[in-house]
Amino acid sequence: MERILTHLNLVTMAPDHGYQVIENAMVIIREGKISYAGPYQADLLSQCQGEVVDCQQALVTPGLIDCHTHLVFAGNRANEFEQRLNGVPYETIAKAGGGILSTVRATREATEDELFSLAMARLAGLKRDGVTTIEIKSGYGLTTNDELKMLRVARRIGEQADIKVSTTLLAAHALPPEFAGRSDDYITLVCDEIIPAAAKENLADAVDVFCEGIGFSTAQSARVFEAAKAHGLMIKGHTEQLSNLGGSALAAQMGAKSVDHIEYLDEAGVDALAAHNTVATLLPGAFYFLRETQQPPIALLREKGVPMAISTDFNPGTSPIASLRTMMNMACTFFRLTPEECLRGVTVNAAQALGMQESCGQIQEGMAADLALWRVSSPAELSYRMGVPDLIARVVDGEFFYQPDNR
């Protein structure tokens, strides 16, 4: 099948054009892949036999990629949000059964159908922001059966025609209550049972670890990474969010695609990311929601040439915000990224963070035809403005998915 997009302003994010707008451009799609993207060429158009879509001067970018989400879970922690604002300490809330363990309890009790329905409603917010690919982590089951249940739901979401899903096993997210005081034993379960089971059923593309004082040590994280690699899975890290344990450097040295949060990352950690071409994923939603003050080392990351991705970290406790464009604005306002860095952070760099850089994140020949069509005049507007329905349509593998009011 062939489809030709004409009368558009193109932002390829490919090395030859990058952030620059190609005016009066055209894109030719064959069998779901891009066969041409560049200036309008009448002779090329005359050779095409497929459907011609007049984009009416829309700005066209790669479909956006949300490379770090916890979209699948049950329960609601708005009551805890209210309690904290009324002065109740988090420790008190946790001791009463709140915090992450309340989400674990609700997720364990939920069926796959219930988790799927809840996740699809959240996903609708990301789609409105032009997202065509997402990562979904487990991490609220913390048993073999419940972690696999979450991953099965994530795979089911990825079966929808209008979204692509990369799945990540995050069993090493928190210590389950039944393993209190026995974190090494739990890591053994993760390495010897949960990871092999997820790999056997082809439910995970990657494995993640929360390497932190309230999570797991670098030694425990290394065990998880080794087990993941032994089963052919990519590795990623939740690192340096609350303190500097050296988890980012460890993950990079072991071949991680990305390390995420990284507010407390030091120069040695940045050097490790640069040396191993590991993506630094910024999560400004959690920074905002937790009212943090320690910022990621943006200047050092720039200086060392470390690719920076931006993601929502959508989750019930620290970033319940299903808007990737809001994250782009927050990255500009809190971290002083430029709009170009933000667009790279949700396209080409986000694709690299998922190990998908050969198939998405750019508009160039051979890539999947995953696009976003916008009613804006410049790419900077995507980071500048929030809440306005600028999206006209998303294109996934060459198929158009219009916003309800824009057809």
Disulfide bonds with the S-S distance in Angstrom:
none
